[in-house]
Amino acid sequence: MKCPHCNASVAPLQRGCDTCGFSATALHPCLGNQWVRLERITDSAHCLRLEENRQAEVILDDFERSFPQAFFAAYLGTIPKELRPTEVGFWLLNQGAFNTHSLHKRNDFGVVLVIDPHMRAASITLGYSIEACFSKPDLAKILREMAAHLTAGRFGKAIETACLGCARQLRKHAQSTRWTPDGTLNPGMGLEPLRGGHRPVSRARANLTHDSQP
């Protein structure tokens, strides 16, 4: 992962950044250390019209249908002067309980867009499990694509553009990643491998009925 303060590389289980010393506890004095409940779109700045919110929710629904393990969430609010949007996104992924369609989704598979409407600033923070799907240029491209909407105050469109960009990148990553088996099945096991992602057609077992006895 990348340090949200200095953007240096940090191992997932590492407690702090070796470069700048940043850690999750550094945010506690300003943001606290309690879990917080958030909607998929949390508009603390009250800058979205109802119709904009609804249209963005449709895009978020499509994202979750395409990637059932993952979710996309957006937070819109004024960021404290001493913090960066990337730091707030990091804190939200660590302390946020997001109200997604499935309560079993882990924040490791979350994508959080943070927007400061007053400063026209934005950042995208990724959960540990999907971070490898995005390179730094990938994220920069998505932020550039939404920049015009952000500058013009079209925050609903900015959310939609960011979500669609993340979905596009996840599909691109999935298409470029081919799974290959690590070994061959033991022929003595009497098992067949799944080919092409489909289960083999079931074959009836001779001389066996529901009331058969061993």
N, C-alpha and C positions, 0 to 999 in steps of 0.2 A: 504494500500500500504506500501512498504518498502522505507525508506529513502535511496536515492542513494549514500549518503555520509557515513552513519554509519550502514545502514541496519536495523535500528529500525523501529517498526511499526508506521505508521502515518495514521490518518483518511483521507479519500479522500478530504474533504473540509477544512482540517487543513492547515493554511497558512505556517507553518514551523514545523520542527522537534523539539520536546520537549527535545530530548536527546542531540543533537549536535548543534541545532540552524540553521541547513541548511534550505534554502528556494530557490524557483526558482529565486528570485532576486539576490541571491548570485552568480549566473552564468552570470548575465548581464555584469559586467565589463570585463569579458573575452570573452564571446560569443555574447553579444549584446541582445537586446530584440525585434528585428524585426522578422517578419515571413520570413522563407526561403523556397525556392522551392527545392524539392528533387525528384529524380527518385526513383523507388523501389530499384534499386541498384545504389548507388552513390559511385563511385570509385574515390575519390579525391586523392588516393595514386597511381593511374594508375598501379595497380598490377594485374589486370585481363586481360587475353587474350579475344579476341572477342568471341571465341567459348565457353570459360568458362562462360562468361556473358550470352550468349544465352541459354546454358544448365540450368543455375541457374534460368533464367527467366521462363523457362518451368515449373520448380518446383513451382515457385511463382504463376504461372497461375493456376496450379492444386490446390494450397492452397486456392486461392480466389474462385475457383469454388466449393470447398468443404465447405468453410465457407464464404458465400456471404457478411456478414456484416463486416468481418475482413480483414486485410491485413498484409503481412509480408514484411518488408523492411530491407535493409542492408546498412550500411555506412562504408566505408573503408577509413581511413585517419590517419594521425599522430595526436595523442592526446597531447595537451599541458601538460607539465610536472606537472603543478599544478592541473590538473584535472584527474579524473578517467573515464574509459569507461562508467561506470554506470551513471555518472553525465552527460556525453555527450548524452547518450541515453535518459535520462530524459528530457534534454533540447530540443532534436529533437522532441520528442513527444509533447512537449508544444509549440514549435515554428515552427514546420515543416509543410509544405503543400505538402503532398506526391502525386506524380503523379500516382495514382492507376487507374485501369480500370473504376471504378465508382467514380466520384467526390464527391458523397454524403457520402462516408465512413468517419466515425468519427475517430479521433486519439484515442478515448477511446477504440476502438476495434483494435488498432494497436499492432504489435510486431516488435520491432526494434532491430536488431543485429548490434552492433558496434564492428569493428575490427580495431586494430592498427597493421598493418602489420610489422612495425619495431620492436615493443615490443612483437609481437606474443601474444597480449592480446585481450580478447573479453568479451562482456557482452550482456545480453538479457534484454531489458526493455519492460514491458507490460503496455498496456492501462488499465485504471481503470476498465473498464467493463469486461475484461477477466482475470484480475489478480487472481481472485478467482479460476480459472481453473488450476492454477499451484501452487504447493508447492515449498518451497526452495529446497528440494531434487530433485524434477522434473526438475527444471532449472539446477541444478548442474549436473544431469545425461546427459542432452542435451549438456551442455558445455564439459563434459568429452568425449562424443561421437565424437565431432568435434575437439577435442584437437590434435589428431594425424595429421589431415589435416592442422590444423593451424600451428603446429610446422614445418611441412614439406613445408610450403609455398603454399599449395594447397587451396587457398582461395575460389575458386569457389566451390570445394567440401565441404569446411567448411560451406558455405552458404547453400548448398543443405541439408547437414546433419542436420543443425540447424532447417531449415524450416520443414523438414520431421519429426523431433523430436517434434516440436511444434504441427504439425498437428496430430501426433499420440496421444499426450497428450490431445488435445481438443476432439478428438473422444472418448478417454477413459473417460474423464469427462462427455461427453454427454451421454454415455451408462450407467454410474453409477447414473445419475440424472433422476429420474422418476417424471413426472408431475402428480399431483393428484389434482382434482378440489376442490376448497375451500367450495363449497356448492352444493345444488341441484337446478335444474331449477324449476321455478314456473310452475306447470302443467297447470295453467290457461292461460299461454302465448302462448300455442300451438307451442312450439319450440322443436326441437330435438337436443340433444348433438352430437358433433362430436366424433366418436369413432375410435380409432386407427389412428388418424391423417388424416382421409379421410372425405370428405364431403359426406353427405347422398345423395342417388340418388334422383334427382328432380322428383317430381310427377306432372303430368298434373293437372291443376286446371279446374274442370268441368265447362262447359258453359261459358268459358272465351276466347275471341279471341282478336286480336289486335285492332279491331274496336268496341269492346264492350263499352257500355256506362254505367256509374255508375247508 
